[in-house]
Every structure is written in C-alpha cells, then in structure tokens.
Amino acid sequence: MSKWIDDDGVWWHENNAGEAKKLLLNPDTNQPYKKKEIITNDPKLTGRIFQTYRYDRINTGMPDYWPIRARAVSHLDENYDKSFKIPTPACISFSGGRTSAYMLRKILNAYKGKLPKDIFVCFANTGKELPETLDFVHKCETEWKVKVNWLELEISETRPIWRTNEVSYKTASRKGEPFTQMLNKRSKLPSVFQRTCTQTLKVEVINRFMRSKGHAEWYAALGLRYDEPKRVTDARKGGDRNINIAPLYESKVTNEDVLNFWSKNYFDLNIPSINGKTVAGNCDLCFLKGTNTIVNLLAEKPELADWWIEAEKNSGQNFRYNRGSYIQLLDLSKKPHKPLMEDTTYTCFCHD
C-alpha cells in the first residue's frame, strides 16, 4: 500500500522509487491535506491553498515530510472566459512545438492579430532544443508579427543568484549553456521523480519574468489538447502564482486538428511528426523520452549524445536509474537492433 497510517497515527506515503516520507496533516481533520484546504501548520505555506503533495521532490525545509504544492489565495476569477480570448494578465507558454504554436495562432485570431499589453508570449530556452525548434519560434514571431519573449536561466555570483535572462533568436544559447549552469550549481541530475530541469529552466524562469512585469499572479495558457485529459487535470492543480488554463482543451482541439492546420500552412516546424508525435522536439535527447525514441534519434544524429554523456560523466550519475547510460544508448544505436520494448515516455511542462 503506497499510503498508510501507522500505529502512532502518522500518515506515510511511498512513491514509485521506494522513498517513504510523512504526510503533513490538517490539524482540523487529522487527515492529510486535501485540495483547496487552507494550510495552517507549515512554516512556509501557512495561509496558502493546498493543491497536492509532491512525491517527486525533496523537501529541504521539512526533510521527513513530502513537500506540498500550494498557491496563494488568488484574486483571479476562476470562472474565466474559456474561449481563445484568454483572460488577462496572462502568459502564453510557447514550447516551440506545433501544438503551442497552434494555440498562439488561435489566440492571436481571437484578438484580431494584436495581443493586449498584459498578455506575454514566453519561450524558455534550455539550450538543448534542436536548431529547427529555434527557427520555428523565430518564424512564428516574424510571420505573425507577435512579440515572443526569449528567456533563459542565468546564474549570478551575486544575489539574486537565480535570474531570468532575456535573449533573442540570434543570441539564444545553442549548446546547452543554461542547462549546464543548472547542473553545475546543483549536486544531482534531474530525474523522472525530481524534474528540477523543468522547474528551474522553464517554470521558474517564466515566473520571474512575469513578476518583473509587475504581476503577482496571472493566467498561464498551456498548449494542452482535448486528447490529453490527464495532463490537463495535472495542470489544473496549478502553480504557485498562476491559474493554468488550457484553451485548446476547452475548444476540444485534438492532435489531428493541429496536424491538419500545419499541413495546410505555408510554413511548419521542420521536425518530422511520427505517429502524430514530434519525438525529436523539446530537449533533443530528454531523459523522459522512451528508449526506442532516443536510440533511433542517435542512429540519425549520434553527435546529440555528447552533451548528455558529459553531464553523466561529470555527475557520476545516470539520468535514468532504470536503463543504461547515454554512452550505452549511443553504442546500442550503432548496432543493428530490433525495436526495443518501449519503456514509459514521461511528459512534463516541456510539451509540444
């Protein structure tokens, strides 16, 4: 049983990695906190709204307990307009993929081609995106005449240490520099259960940018489709400072709709769609991708392995505990191989 109460009345949870930690209890119910309850007994989160326990993260403040995702009491209207004329202030999260680009186009159409000043289009670059992704983002911003805010992590030697750097298509990192900075600062690689890359290189980078624009909270438009209900459910648990919204889901847009749009458009992302998925999109050899996907990508572009091999070598760890290193995956890609049993392909904020 993954969740249980012991003889002393202490609630526990064990995650898929076999890590067991306590659950913080609501003193009014003596039960683990439930969604939308107000936290009253956490040293950092008291007064905030409980959303979910984080079984994929380490709680450095209360190391014996699972961390909590919570948000401030929001002044935003949770009964927002569900159309493509999204409420403001808002951030449109543009991953550089076909789906989020399609969402951007639909929102632009709803506003007759010109976004309000308090809607920001943000592309958070890790430096590990393929050149084709950067070209596509730039094509969208120039052809559609929309301001895309190119953002990257910057780590400073003076406070604040963690910063957001605004770059451009020309100056954007292309050799994994932001990702490398993060790895050098931390002592542990990101993993399936602790996706520090997503949080640090994407979510927090965009959050700092939005705060710099004077917004304490905002709506975050994510490119999640009607055929991705679980991801929508997860996203609606929300962030610390924003209400996540999914206009594509609300309009019942599917992957077929997205691919049909790009097949008829006068430009497209120059990365193949295989069985409806852009497997080479986002970080080129992201450890969340399945083994088959990575081996096949390496068979075509073995040089992609260099950065990932170096990262594992420097840390003395592997990104995935349940499969080989990137050196082993590269070796496998050089040999004639039958299709492997596909292991789980995980998803994260870095969606299409």
Secondary structure, DSSP 8 states (H G I E B T S, - for coil): --EEE-TTS-EEEE-TTS-EEE--EETTTTEE--TT-B--S-TTTTTSEEEEE-TTS--SSSTTB--EEEE----S-SS---SSS--SSEEEE--SSHHHHHHHHHHHHHTTT---TTEEEEEE--S-B-HHHHHHHHHHHHHTT--EEEEEEEE-SSSS-EEEEEE-TTTS--SSHHHHHHHHHSSS---SS--HHHIIIIIHHHHHHHHHTT-SSEEEE----TT-HHHHHHHTT--SSEEEE-HHHHTT--HHHHHHHHHHSS---SS--BTTB-TT-SBTT-TTS-HHHHHHHHHH-GGGHHHHHHHHHHHTS-S-TTS--HHHHHHHHTS-------------SS--
